[in-house]
């Protein structure tokens, strides 16, 4: 008989075709800990916070991870690389209760490597402190296919590979920051959103696109290298602003950039085409409020 960690954490074991409930949660924790090779935070503090718009920080400097009043669903989505619409099940408080997490680790490695390690650490934290358990399935949903326009040609990457042993000197005052390969930086310019990405793969770019569009993105570009991407676009929310209370149409947005779809085609020669396809769904089986510390 093979007993999986999932079986044990659910307290269910099948013997000779019959299911038996077992009080083995403490043993499960030990087994999962022994099998889990993911890195862990050196120290982490979790505190509930008052309802307010939350913020997520992948890092506030090397070795630091912070969230400020983030709902648990948003933290789960970030940790496992899915969108919130891809998370199903769980109690209602995972959408409403905010949590502030402050965690520390060594901070070694390139920025992208540090972020990926932190997401693995965040997974361990959720499974340990929030008792998160889930399984995965798929569902047919609207998606976007990322394709290359007829005249599309992605900009060649112009960036510096991070080397822990030979870190470049910081730029002189007034000089632009060093563009490390793999960095993706979002920002604002008036009513518009901006993107400055250096030396990214299509997989990196698609993760960003998925967060912006709220859909799963399928790569159909056939591009296997790295590229730079600079975009300025007017978010959909600003384009679809509701009329004023008196029924008058909303005032036009001053200094508005084109839509994301237009900016992608004009600046990068890429298109987003609406399709339907299988989308991975993360189904929550168990999650609990953590004890404050």
N, C-alpha and C positions, 0 to 999 in steps of 0.2 A: 504494500500500500504506500502510495506517495502522498504526503501531506504538504501542501504548499503553504508559504507564509500567509497568503490571503485567506486560505481555509482556517488557519489557526487564529488570525486576528478577528475573523468573524465568529469564532467560537463554534465552528461547524466542522465535523469530520464525518466522512462517509465510509462505512465498513460493511462489506458484503451487500452493497446496494441500498443500505439504510443510512439516514442521516442522524448523527448524534450531536447534541449540543454539549460543549465542553467549556469549563471555566479555566481557560488556558491563556488569558490575555497577558498575564505577567510573563509566562513562558514565551509567548509570541514576541514580546518586546525584546527579550534576550536573543531569540533566534534571528529576528530581523536585524538587530544591531550587529550580530556576528556576520551576517550575510551582506550588509550594506557597506559598500566601499566608497560611497560618496563622501566628499569632504564636509566638515561641519564647522560652524562658527565657533570661535574661541569662547565668546561670551555673547549672550543675547538677552535683551530686556523687552518684554511685551506688556503694554499697558492699554486698557480701553480708553477711548477719547470721546469727547463730546461730538454730537452730529455737526458736521461741517464739510465743505468740499475737501476731499483728501488729496494728498500728493504722494507720489512714489519716487524715491531716489534709488537708482541702481547703486549709486555710490556717492558719498560726499568726501571724496579723497580715497587714496589707496587704503584698503582694509576696512572701510566703513560702509555699512549698508543701513539705510533709513527708510521707513515709511512714516507718513504723518496722517493719522486718521483715515486710513484706507480700509474699505470694506474687505472682509475675508475673501469674497468672490474675486475681487480685483487682484488680491495678493496671490491667490491660487492661479489665476490666469497668467500672471507674470511669471510665476515660478515654473509652470509647466509649458509655457510657450503657446498658450491657446488664447482665444478671445473669450470675453465673458459670455457671449451668446452660445459658446460651445460647452458651457458648464450647465449640467442639468441636476435637479434634485437638491437635497439639503434643506435645512430650516430657513425661514424667512430672514433671520437675523444676519445671515452671511451677506445680505445685500444692504443692510442698514447700519449695523454696529461698526464703528470705526476703531481701528487699532493703530497704535504707534509702536513701531519696532525699531530698536537701535541695536545693531550687532557689529561685532568686530572680528577681523581675521588678519592674516599676515599681510595681505596686499601685494603679494609678489606676482610677477608676470605682466604681459601686455594688457592694455585696457580691455580688449575683447575677451581675453582669457580670464581676466579677473571677474568680469561680469558673468561669464558662463559658469565659473566656479561658484559665484555667489548665488546663482539661481539653483544650483544643486544643493547648496547649503540651505537655501530657503525651503526647498522641498523637504529636506530632513527636519527642519524646524516645524513646518506645518504638520508633518506626520507624527512628530514627537509631542509637540506642545498643544496642537489643536486636535490630535488623534484623527487626522484626516485619512480616510480610506476611500478608494474609488475604483471603478473599472471603466474601460473604454469601449465605445461602440461607434458605429457610423450611421449617418442619416443623410438622405438626399435633400440638398438645400441650394439656394442661389449662391453662385461663386463668381469670381472673375478669373479670366484667363489673361495672363500677361503675354503679349505678342509683340513682334517687331513690326513697325510700320515699313512701308515700301522703301523709304529713304532713310530708315533708321540706322544710326551708327553710334554706339555708346562711347562716351569720352574715355580716353585711355587714362588709367590710374596714374596719378602723380602724387605719391605719398612716401612716407618713411616707415620702414618696418621697425617695430619696437624691438630693442635688444636690451634685456635686463642688465647685462654685464657692461654694455657700452652705451649708456644713455646719452643722447645728444644734449648739448648745453642749451639752457632755456634761451628763447629769443631775446634780443636786445629790446629795451623800452621803445615802444612805438612800432615794433615789427609784428607781423602776423604770427599767430601760434603755429607750432609745428603740426603738420597734417600727418598724423599717424594712420597707417593703413587699417581699415576695419572700423574706423570711427563714424558714427552717424549722429549728427547734431540737429535737433529741431529748434525752431525759434519763432519769433513774431516780427513782423515789419508793418506797423500800422494795423489795418484790418486783415492783413494777409499772414499766412503761415509760411515758414521757410524750412528748407532742408539743405544741409551741407554734409555730404557723405564722401569719404575718401577711401579708395581702394576696397570697395565692398564687392561681395559676390551677389548674384541674383537671389540667393537664399536669404542673405542679410537684407537686401532691398525689399524682398517680398514680405518679410516679417514686419518691416516698417509700413508697407502699403496696407497690410492686413489690419494693423492698428488704426490707420487713418480711415479706411473705407468700411471697417466693420464686417468684412467678408473674408472667407478663405481665398487665397490667391494661388492659382496653378501656373507654374512656369512653363511657357511654351516658346521661349525665346531661342532656346538652343545655345545660349551663350554660356561658356564655361570659364571665362576669365574674370578679372576684376575691373572695376571702372569707378570713376568719380561721378557724383550727381549733385547738382545745385538746382534747386527749384524754389520758386515763389508762387503761391497759389491762394485763391480765396476759398476758405473752407465752405463746405456745403451748407453748414448752419447759417453762415452769413448770407449765402446766396438765397436761401429760402426763408429769410426773415419774415415774420408775420406782419400783416398790416397794423397800423396804429389803431388805438381803441376807437377813434372816431370813424373808422372805416376807410380812411385815406390810405393809399398805397405807401409802403415804406420808402423813405428817401433813398436814392441810389447811393451805393457805397463809394466814397471818394477814394481815389488811388487804388482801386481794386485790381488785383492780378487776375489772370484767367483761372478757370476751374482746374482742379487737379488733373482731370482727363486731358484737357487742352495743354497744360503745362508739360505733362509727360510726353506728349507727342511732339510739341514744338522744341523742347529742350533736349530730350533724350531719344526721340524716335521710337517711343514705346506706346502701346495701346492696351487699355483694359476693356475686355469684351465680356459681357454678361453671359453666363451659362448656368447650367445646373449640374451638380456633381456630388459625390460622396464627401461628407464633412465629418471629421472626427469629433465625437462628443465624449466629454469626460463626465461620467455619472457618479455623483457623490453617494457613497454608501453610509458614511459616518463622518461627522465632524462635531467637535465640542468646543465650548468656550474655554480658553486657557485660564489657568489661575494667574492672577496678577503678580508681578515680581519687580 
